[in-house]
Amino acid sequence: MSIPSKGVRLQGIQKYFPANGVHALDNTSFDLHDGEIHALLGENGAGKSTLMHIMAGYLTPTAGRILVDMQEQCFTSPADALALGIGMVRQHPHLSPGFTVWEACILGAEPGSPWFLQPRKARNQVRSLSARWGFDLPLDQDTTTLTVSQRQKTAVLALLLRKVRYLIFDEPTAVLTPGETQGLFELFKLLREDGKGLVLISHKLEETLGIADRVTVLRKGKTQGSRAARSLGNAALQDLMFGIDRKKRGSLIKDRPVSGGSSNGSAEKTILSIQGLSIETPGRPFIRHIDMELVPGTIAGIAGVRDSGLETLELGISGLLAPSGGSIRLNGRELAGKGIKAFREAGGGYLSADRTGSALAPHLPLQDSIIIHAYSRSLRGFLGKWGIMEQRFLDSWAARIMNQAHVAGSFKTRADSFSGGMLQRILLAREFAEKTTLLVLAEPGWGLDTKKREWLAGELREYVKPGRGAILFSTDVDELLAVSDTIWVLRNGGFSAQIALEPGKKGTMPLEAYKARISEAMVGTAQKGSGYEAE
């Protein structure tokens, strides 16, 4: 097959991180043509994000060549790649604080001249493009107040305003509703028709195969091959990604054991009780009159759209947003309005969906983020009385968490030198290690491949066995179906459905019917009286 004269080509790319001794890429190749959607797939740590960060100028390869339109290039920064029409929407976009949405979009590409800016024209450009694709962004709102999905949409707009030729999307549908995902894919198709080349990194194999023209699979930093998407099925892709026989791979959902009740017979007790909870915070979707109870030994899933109150509710339960009314009781202790410290002292653990914003410090050594809850336990002996932490304990704790997360490398290196999937496992392991009775996890499977989601499911089941509980907030219905005992559907600030998943209970139905029922409740088409609402 002849090589097109237009496009981006990565040849023999190698990347070695001396700080933690990791060979992330080993003679890896990838090419992107004009007018195509090219999916880049692989399990966590396969090198997908590293390769695309090299293509977008965020990283410099240890060896190999980057060619744009058959001309070799050397990128020393994202600005070099952007100048040649290559832009990336990262998994967790970083927007400049203190700027409004429209200002963040045009920053560095302002219409006019350095001596005579045209703010009205710039805002109109952003408003027009946002309306065209239905993003409905609050253009005059500060970027620091945006939800995760709003920040992602803002980053997409910023690239489209710069008229890039090649766009890299890292997990773009992770926080989008089915309708928003469909709208984004329609945008992808239009960009392809316009001659632009798109790279799509995703763990959602079925939707990826439905939109991609070609697929390239990486495994352990090496290219396993590139094929036409129409020639591959979901099972064949998993064979390439994991290198094992598909016949030996079980179905996570099909084989899901039910958590059941507490092993100590305390299933009648309540870990968490929420009564009449309302949250009305400026700049965030509201929550009104929520009632919910969680008994020991169970996992509750809360499905919905983050822009419809999902993030507001998780922040309210964990103490990061003060309610305007109602009660939150954890292990019998009233927590409403008392903050995150009271939530943790009562036995709660929380992991935000905002990984690089609040869950960890990306530019500091990884250890700093691992020990955030454990540092007080290092204040031992005489020196501890003076606030001096015991380094040996901290090193041992960090090593333990990384071992439990099955992540190799040094915890002394910067957190952002690890892949998103690795960081996700570390953060989850950090919360599992604490002495809690309730875990509140937002988008827990974000960035995890099939094998690591199986690991997470197993950890959750082990966690709740002694009579603890977990609440999972997720926009991914499949993720919730895999591990939850009950799924509550949040829409417009209230629960629109409560669906029991435990076999043998009233309301049990086929998996696809569950998915349809939940999707309907999320978008507002479900009707009461269908037989599956909570009684």
C-alpha positions as CSV (number, residue, x, y, z in Angstrom):
1,M,0.0,0.0,0.0
2,S,1.4,3.4,-1.0
3,I,2.0,6.0,1.7
4,P,0.0,9.1,1.3
5,S,2.0,12.3,0.8
6,K,-0.3,14.1,3.3
7,G,-0.6,13.2,7.0
8,V,1.4,12.5,10.1
9,R,3.7,9.5,10.4
10,L,5.6,8.3,13.5
11,Q,8.4,5.9,12.7
12,G,10.4,3.7,15.2
13,I,9.4,5.8,18.2
14,Q,11.1,5.0,21.5
15,K,10.6,6.6,24.8
16,Y,12.5,5.9,28.0
17,F,11.9,7.6,31.3
18,P,15.2,7.4,33.2
19,A,13.5,8.8,36.4
20,N,11.5,5.6,36.9
21,G,13.3,3.3,34.5
22,V,10.3,2.7,32.3
23,H,10.5,1.9,28.6
24,A,7.1,3.3,27.6
25,L,7.6,2.9,23.8
26,D,9.7,0.4,21.9
27,N,10.1,1.0,18.2
28,T,6.5,2.0,17.9
29,S,5.0,3.2,14.6
30,F,1.7,5.0,13.8
31,D,0.3,7.1,11.0
32,L,-2.6,9.4,10.5
33,H,-4.0,10.3,7.1
34,D,-6.1,13.3,6.1
35,G,-9.8,12.6,6.1
36,E,-9.9,9.6,8.5
37,I,-10.7,8.6,12.1
38,H,-8.0,6.4,13.4
39,A,-8.5,4.7,16.8
40,L,-5.5,3.9,19.0
41,L,-6.3,1.1,21.4
42,G,-4.5,-0.9,24.1
43,E,-4.6,-1.7,27.7
44,N,-3.4,0.6,30.5
45,G,0.3,1.3,30.3
46,A,0.5,0.1,26.6
47,G,1.9,3.5,25.6
48,K,-1.1,5.1,23.9
49,S,-1.1,8.4,25.7
50,T,2.7,8.6,25.6
51,L,2.8,8.1,21.9
52,M,0.1,10.8,21.3
53,H,1.9,13.2,23.7
54,I,4.9,12.8,21.4
55,M,2.8,13.5,18.3
56,A,1.3,16.6,20.0
57,G,4.6,17.9,21.2
58,Y,4.2,17.4,24.9
59,L,7.0,14.8,25.0
60,T,10.2,14.4,23.0
61,P,11.0,10.9,21.8
62,T,14.2,9.1,22.9
63,A,14.5,7.9,19.3
64,G,12.5,7.8,16.1
65,R,11.2,10.2,13.5
66,I,8.1,12.4,13.2
67,L,7.0,13.3,9.7
68,V,4.3,15.7,8.7
69,D,3.5,15.7,5.0
70,M,6.6,13.6,4.4
71,Q,8.8,16.3,6.0
72,E,10.7,15.3,9.2
73,Q,9.9,17.5,12.2
74,C,11.2,18.1,15.7
75,F,8.7,19.1,18.3
76,T,10.0,20.8,21.4
77,S,6.6,22.0,22.7
78,P,2.9,21.7,21.9
79,A,3.2,25.1,20.2
80,D,5.5,23.5,17.5
81,A,2.9,20.7,16.8
82,L,0.0,23.2,16.8
83,A,1.9,25.4,14.3
84,L,1.8,22.4,12.0
85,G,-1.9,21.8,12.6
86,I,-1.7,19.1,15.3
87,G,-3.7,19.6,18.5
88,M,-4.7,17.3,21.4
89,V,-7.7,17.2,23.8
90,R,-6.1,15.6,26.9
91,Q,-8.0,13.3,29.2
92,H,-8.1,16.1,31.9
93,P,-7.8,19.4,30.1
94,H,-5.9,22.1,31.9
95,L,-7.5,25.6,31.5
96,S,-6.0,28.8,32.6
97,P,-7.6,29.9,35.9
98,G,-8.9,33.4,36.2
99,F,-10.2,33.4,32.6
100,T,-13.7,33.0,31.4
101,V,-14.6,30.2,29.0
102,W,-14.5,32.3,25.9
103,E,-11.2,33.9,27.0
104,A,-9.6,30.5,27.6
105,C,-10.7,29.4,24.1
106,I,-9.1,32.3,22.2
107,L,-6.0,32.7,24.5
108,G,-3.0,32.8,22.2
109,A,-5.2,33.1,19.1
110,E,-6.9,36.4,19.7
111,P,-8.4,38.2,16.7
112,G,-6.8,41.5,15.9
113,S,-3.3,42.5,16.8
114,P,-1.3,42.7,20.1
115,W,-2.0,46.4,20.1
116,F,-5.7,46.2,19.3
117,L,-7.6,43.2,20.5
118,Q,-11.2,42.6,19.5
119,P,-12.9,40.9,22.5
120,R,-16.4,41.2,21.1
121,K,-15.4,39.5,17.9
122,A,-13.6,36.8,19.8
123,R,-16.5,36.1,22.1
124,N,-18.9,35.9,19.1
125,Q,-16.6,33.4,17.4
126,V,-16.6,31.2,20.5
127,R,-20.4,31.6,21.0
128,S,-21.1,30.7,17.4
129,L,-19.0,27.5,17.4
130,S,-20.3,26.5,20.9
131,A,-23.9,26.8,19.7
132,R,-23.2,25.1,16.4
133,W,-22.2,21.9,18.1
134,G,-24.6,22.1,21.0
135,F,-22.0,22.5,23.8
136,D,-24.1,25.1,25.6
137,L,-21.1,26.3,27.6
138,P,-21.3,29.2,30.1
139,L,-19.0,31.5,28.1
140,D,-18.7,34.2,30.8
141,Q,-18.1,31.8,33.7
142,D,-14.6,31.4,35.2
143,T,-12.9,28.2,34.1
144,T,-12.2,27.1,37.7
145,T,-15.9,26.6,38.2
146,L,-16.4,24.3,35.3
147,T,-17.3,20.6,35.6
148,V,-15.0,18.0,34.1
149,S,-17.1,17.6,31.0
150,Q,-17.4,21.4,30.5
151,R,-13.6,21.7,30.6
152,Q,-13.3,19.0,28.0
153,K,-15.7,20.8,25.7
154,T,-13.9,24.1,26.2
155,A,-10.6,22.4,25.1
156,V,-12.3,21.0,21.9
157,L,-13.6,24.5,21.1
158,A,-10.2,26.0,21.5
159,L,-8.7,23.6,18.9
160,L,-11.5,24.1,16.4
161,L,-11.0,27.8,16.6
162,R,-7.4,27.3,15.6
163,K,-8.5,25.3,12.5
164,V,-6.1,22.4,13.2
165,R,-5.7,19.7,10.6
166,Y,-5.2,16.8,13.0
167,L,-6.9,16.3,16.3
168,I,-6.1,13.8,19.0
169,F,-8.9,12.9,21.4
170,D,-8.0,11.1,24.6
171,E,-11.1,9.4,26.1
172,P,-13.4,12.1,24.7
173,T,-16.7,10.3,25.6
174,A,-15.8,9.4,29.2
175,V,-18.2,11.9,30.7
176,L,-20.7,12.4,27.9
177,T,-24.3,11.2,27.8
178,P,-25.3,8.9,24.9
179,G,-26.9,12.0,23.2
180,E,-23.7,14.1,23.7
181,T,-21.6,11.2,22.5
182,Q,-23.7,11.0,19.3
183,G,-23.4,14.7,18.8
184,L,-19.6,14.5,19.2
185,F,-19.4,11.7,16.7
186,E,-21.4,13.7,14.3
187,L,-18.8,16.4,14.7
188,F,-16.0,13.8,14.1
189,K,-17.7,12.8,10.8
190,L,-18.0,16.4,9.6
191,L,-14.3,17.0,10.5
192,R,-13.4,13.9,8.5
193,E,-15.5,15.1,5.5
194,D,-13.6,18.4,5.8
195,G,-10.3,16.5,5.3
196,K,-9.1,16.5,8.8
197,G,-7.5,13.5,10.5
198,L,-8.6,12.4,13.9
199,V,-7.0,10.1,16.5
200,L,-9.4,8.5,19.0
201,I,-8.0,6.9,22.2
202,S,-10.8,5.1,23.9
203,H,-11.6,2.0,26.1
204,K,-15.1,1.8,24.8
205,L,-14.4,-0.7,22.1
206,E,-17.9,-1.0,20.6
207,E,-18.5,2.7,20.1
208,T,-14.9,3.1,18.8
209,L,-15.4,0.4,16.1
210,G,-18.6,2.1,15.1
211,I,-16.9,5.5,14.3
212,A,-13.3,4.6,13.3
213,D,-12.0,4.0,9.8
214,R,-8.8,2.3,11.0
215,V,-7.5,0.8,14.3
216,T,-4.0,0.5,15.6
217,V,-3.3,-1.6,18.7
218,L,-0.4,-1.1,21.1
219,R,0.7,-3.7,23.7
220,K,3.6,-3.1,26.1
221,G,4.8,-0.2,24.1
222,K,4.9,-2.0,20.7
223,T,2.6,-1.7,17.7
224,Q,0.6,-5.0,17.3
225,G,-0.8,-3.9,13.9
226,S,-3.1,-1.6,12.0
227,R,-6.3,-2.8,10.4
228,A,-9.5,-1.5,8.9
229,A,-12.1,-1.1,11.6
230,R,-14.8,-2.9,9.6
231,S,-12.6,-6.0,9.6
232,L,-12.4,-6.2,13.4
233,G,-14.9,-7.2,16.0
234,N,-14.9,-6.5,19.8
235,A,-13.5,-9.9,20.7
236,A,-10.8,-9.9,18.0
237,L,-9.7,-6.5,19.3
238,Q,-9.3,-7.8,22.8
239,D,-7.2,-10.6,21.5
240,L,-4.8,-8.1,20.0
241,M,-4.9,-5.8,23.1
242,F,-4.2,-8.5,25.7
243,G,-2.5,-11.2,23.7
244,I,-4.7,-14.1,24.9
245,D,-7.3,-16.4,23.5
246,R,-10.8,-14.8,23.4
247,K,-12.3,-18.1,24.5
248,K,-10.5,-17.8,27.8
249,R,-11.9,-14.3,28.5
250,G,-15.1,-14.3,30.6
251,S,-17.7,-11.6,30.5
252,L,-17.3,-9.2,33.4
253,I,-21.0,-8.5,33.5
254,K,-22.2,-12.0,32.8
255,D,-20.1,-13.5,35.6
256,R,-20.7,-10.8,38.1
257,P,-21.2,-12.2,41.6
258,V,-23.7,-10.2,43.7
259,S,-22.2,-8.5,46.8
260,G,-25.2,-9.5,48.8
261,G,-25.6,-8.5,52.4
262,S,-23.1,-8.0,55.2
263,S,-21.2,-11.1,56.4
264,N,-21.8,-10.1,60.1
265,G,-25.6,-10.1,59.8
266,S,-26.0,-6.4,60.1
267,A,-27.8,-5.9,56.8
268,E,-30.8,-4.2,58.5
269,K,-28.6,-1.4,59.7
270,T,-27.9,1.7,57.6
271,I,-24.4,3.0,56.8
272,L,-25.6,6.1,55.0
273,S,-29.0,7.8,55.3
274,I,-29.9,10.8,53.2
275,Q,-33.2,12.6,53.8
276,G,-34.6,15.6,51.9
277,L,-31.2,16.7,50.7
278,S,-31.1,19.8,48.6
279,I,-28.1,21.6,47.3
280,E,-28.3,24.9,45.5
281,T,-24.8,26.3,44.8
282,P,-24.3,29.1,42.2
283,G,-22.7,27.9,39.0
284,R,-23.7,24.2,39.6
285,P,-26.7,22.0,38.8
286,F,-29.0,21.8,41.7
287,I,-30.1,18.9,43.9
288,R,-33.5,18.9,45.4
289,H,-35.2,16.7,48.0
290,I,-33.0,13.6,47.6
291,D,-33.8,10.5,49.8
292,M,-31.4,7.5,49.8
293,E,-30.2,4.8,52.1
294,L,-27.3,2.4,51.9
295,V,-27.1,-0.8,53.9
296,P,-24.0,-2.7,54.8
297,G,-22.5,-5.1,52.3
298,T,-23.9,-3.4,49.2
299,I,-22.7,-1.3,46.3
300,A,-25.0,1.4,45.0
301,G,-24.5,2.9,41.6
302,I,-25.7,6.4,40.7
303,A,-26.1,6.9,37.0
304,G,-26.7,10.2,35.2
305,V,-25.2,13.2,33.5
306,R,-22.6,15.1,35.3
307,D,-24.2,18.3,34.1
308,S,-27.5,17.2,35.5
309,G,-26.4,17.1,39.2
310,L,-24.2,14.0,39.4
311,E,-21.1,15.9,40.5
312,T,-23.2,18.2,42.8
313,L,-24.5,15.2,44.7
314,E,-21.2,13.5,45.1
315,L,-19.6,16.7,46.4
316,G,-22.6,17.2,48.8
317,I,-22.4,13.7,50.2
318,S,-18.6,13.9,50.7
319,G,-18.9,17.3,52.5
320,L,-17.3,19.5,49.8
321,L,-20.6,21.4,49.1
322,A,-22.9,22.6,51.9
323,P,-26.5,21.6,51.5
324,S,-29.3,24.1,51.5
325,G,-31.6,21.6,53.3
326,G,-31.9,18.1,54.4
327,S,-29.9,15.5,56.4
328,I,-26.8,13.4,55.7
329,R,-26.0,10.7,58.3
330,L,-23.0,8.5,58.1
331,N,-22.7,5.7,60.7
332,G,-25.3,7.6,62.7
333,R,-23.4,11.0,62.7
334,E,-25.0,14.0,61.1
335,L,-22.7,15.5,58.5
336,A,-24.8,18.1,56.6
337,G,-22.7,21.3,56.3
338,K,-19.8,20.0,58.4
339,G,-17.3,19.6,55.6
340,I,-15.0,16.9,54.2
341,K,-13.1,16.5,57.5
342,A,-16.2,15.4,59.4
343,F,-17.1,13.1,56.5
344,R,-13.7,11.3,56.8
345,E,-13.8,11.2,60.6
346,A,-17.2,9.5,60.4
347,G,-15.7,6.7,58.2
348,G,-16.0,8.1,54.7
349,G,-13.6,7.9,51.8
350,Y,-13.9,9.9,48.6
351,L,-12.3,9.9,45.2
352,S,-13.2,12.8,42.8
353,A,-13.6,12.5,39.0
354,D,-11.2,15.5,38.8
355,R,-8.1,13.4,39.0
356,T,-5.4,16.0,38.2
357,G,-7.3,18.9,39.7
358,S,-8.2,17.7,43.2
359,A,-7.4,14.0,43.6
360,L,-3.6,14.4,43.1
361,A,-0.9,16.9,42.5
362,P,0.4,16.1,39.0
363,H,3.6,18.2,39.2
364,L,4.8,16.9,42.5
365,P,6.4,13.6,43.4
366,L,3.8,10.8,43.3
367,Q,4.4,10.0,46.9
368,D,3.0,13.4,48.0
369,S,-0.4,12.3,46.6
370,I,-0.2,8.8,48.0
371,I,0.4,9.8,51.6
372,I,-2.2,12.6,51.7
373,H,-4.4,10.7,54.2
374,A,-1.6,8.8,55.9
375,Y,0.9,11.5,56.8
376,S,-0.5,12.0,60.3
377,R,0.3,8.4,61.1
378,S,4.0,9.2,60.4
379,L,4.2,11.6,63.3
380,R,5.8,9.2,65.7
381,G,8.0,9.4,68.8
382,F,9.7,12.5,70.1
383,L,10.2,14.0,66.6
384,G,6.5,13.5,65.8
385,K,5.5,15.7,68.6
386,W,7.3,18.5,66.7
387,G,5.5,17.8,63.5
388,I,8.4,15.9,61.9
389,M,7.3,13.0,59.8
390,E,9.0,9.6,59.8
391,Q,10.3,9.2,56.2
392,R,10.7,5.4,56.5
393,F,7.0,5.0,57.2
394,L,6.1,7.3,54.3
395,D,8.3,5.4,51.9
396,S,6.9,2.0,53.1
397,W,3.3,3.3,52.8
398,A,3.8,4.6,49.2
399,A,5.5,1.4,48.2
400,R,2.6,-0.6,49.6
401,I,0.0,1.4,47.7
402,M,1.9,1.1,44.4
403,N,2.2,-2.7,45.0
404,Q,-1.5,-3.0,45.6
405,A,-2.2,-1.0,42.5
406,H,0.2,-3.2,40.5
407,V,2.1,-0.2,39.3
408,A,5.9,-0.4,38.8
409,G,8.2,2.7,39.0
410,S,9.5,5.1,41.6
411,F,7.1,7.0,43.8
412,K,9.8,9.8,44.0
413,T,9.1,10.8,40.4
414,R,6.4,13.3,39.3
415,A,2.9,12.0,39.2
416,D,2.3,13.1,35.6
417,S,5.1,10.8,34.4
418,F,2.7,7.9,34.9
419,S,-0.2,7.0,32.6
420,G,-3.7,8.0,33.4
421,G,-4.7,4.4,34.0
422,M,-1.8,3.8,36.4
423,L,-2.7,7.0,38.4
424,Q,-6.3,5.8,38.6
425,R,-5.3,2.5,40.1
426,I,-3.0,4.2,42.6
427,L,-5.7,6.6,43.7
428,L,-8.2,3.8,44.1
429,A,-5.7,1.7,46.1
430,R,-5.0,4.8,48.3
431,E,-8.7,5.0,49.2
432,F,-9.1,1.2,49.7
433,A,-6.2,1.3,52.2
434,E,-7.9,3.7,54.5
435,K,-10.0,2.6,57.5
436,T,-13.4,3.5,56.1
437,T,-16.9,2.1,56.1
438,L,-18.1,4.0,53.1
439,L,-16.4,4.7,49.8
440,V,-17.7,7.4,47.4
441,L,-16.1,7.0,44.0
442,A,-16.7,9.2,41.0
443,E,-16.1,7.6,37.6
444,P,-14.0,4.8,39.2
445,G,-13.4,3.0,36.0
446,W,-12.2,6.1,34.1
447,G,-9.1,5.2,32.1
448,L,-9.1,1.5,33.1
449,D,-9.1,-1.2,30.5
450,T,-11.1,-4.4,30.7
451,K,-8.6,-6.3,32.9
452,K,-8.2,-3.4,35.3
453,R,-11.9,-3.0,35.6
454,E,-12.1,-6.6,36.6
455,W,-9.5,-5.8,39.3
456,L,-11.6,-2.9,40.5
457,A,-14.7,-5.0,40.6
458,G,-12.9,-7.6,42.7
459,E,-11.5,-4.9,45.1
460,L,-15.0,-3.4,45.6
461,R,-16.6,-6.8,46.4
462,E,-13.9,-7.5,48.9
463,Y,-14.2,-4.1,50.4
464,V,-18.0,-4.4,51.1
465,K,-17.9,-8.0,52.4
466,P,-17.3,-7.1,56.1
467,G,-20.3,-4.9,56.2
468,R,-19.0,-1.7,54.5
469,G,-20.7,0.1,51.6
470,A,-19.8,1.9,48.4
471,I,-21.4,4.4,46.2
472,L,-20.3,4.7,42.6
473,F,-21.1,7.8,40.6
474,S,-20.7,7.2,36.9
475,T,-21.8,8.2,33.4
476,D,-20.9,4.7,32.2
477,V,-23.9,2.5,32.5
478,D,-21.9,-0.7,31.7
479,E,-19.5,0.1,34.6
480,L,-22.4,0.4,37.0
481,L,-24.1,-2.8,35.8
482,A,-20.9,-4.7,36.3
483,V,-20.7,-4.2,40.1
484,S,-23.8,-2.5,41.5
485,D,-26.5,-4.1,43.5
486,T,-28.9,-1.2,43.0
487,I,-28.7,1.6,40.5
488,W,-30.3,5.0,41.2
489,V,-30.7,7.3,38.1
490,L,-30.3,11.0,38.6
491,R,-32.0,13.5,36.3
492,N,-32.7,17.2,36.8
493,G,-31.6,17.2,40.4
494,G,-33.6,14.2,41.6
495,F,-33.9,10.4,41.3
496,S,-35.9,9.4,38.3
497,A,-35.6,5.6,38.9
498,Q,-34.2,3.0,41.4
499,I,-33.5,-0.4,39.9
500,A,-32.5,-3.5,41.9
501,L,-30.0,-5.7,40.0
502,E,-29.8,-8.6,42.5
503,P,-31.0,-11.8,40.9
504,G,-34.2,-13.2,42.3
505,K,-35.6,-9.9,43.4
506,K,-38.6,-8.2,41.9
507,G,-37.6,-6.1,38.9
508,T,-34.9,-8.5,37.5
509,M,-34.7,-8.3,33.7
510,P,-32.3,-9.0,30.9
511,L,-29.1,-6.9,30.7
512,E,-30.0,-5.0,27.6
513,A,-33.4,-4.2,29.2
514,Y,-31.6,-2.8,32.2
515,K,-29.4,-0.7,30.0
516,A,-32.4,0.6,28.0
517,R,-34.3,1.3,31.2
518,I,-31.4,3.3,32.8
519,S,-30.7,5.2,29.6
520,E,-34.4,6.2,29.3
521,A,-34.4,7.4,32.9
522,M,-31.2,9.4,32.3
523,V,-32.5,11.3,29.3
524,G,-36.1,11.7,30.6
525,T,-38.1,9.4,28.4
526,A,-38.9,6.8,31.2
527,Q,-42.5,6.7,32.4
528,K,-43.6,5.8,35.9
529,G,-45.6,2.7,36.1
530,S,-43.2,0.6,34.0
531,G,-42.7,-1.8,36.9
532,Y,-39.1,-1.0,37.8
533,E,-39.3,2.1,39.9
534,A,-38.5,1.7,43.6
535,E,-41.6,0.7,45.7
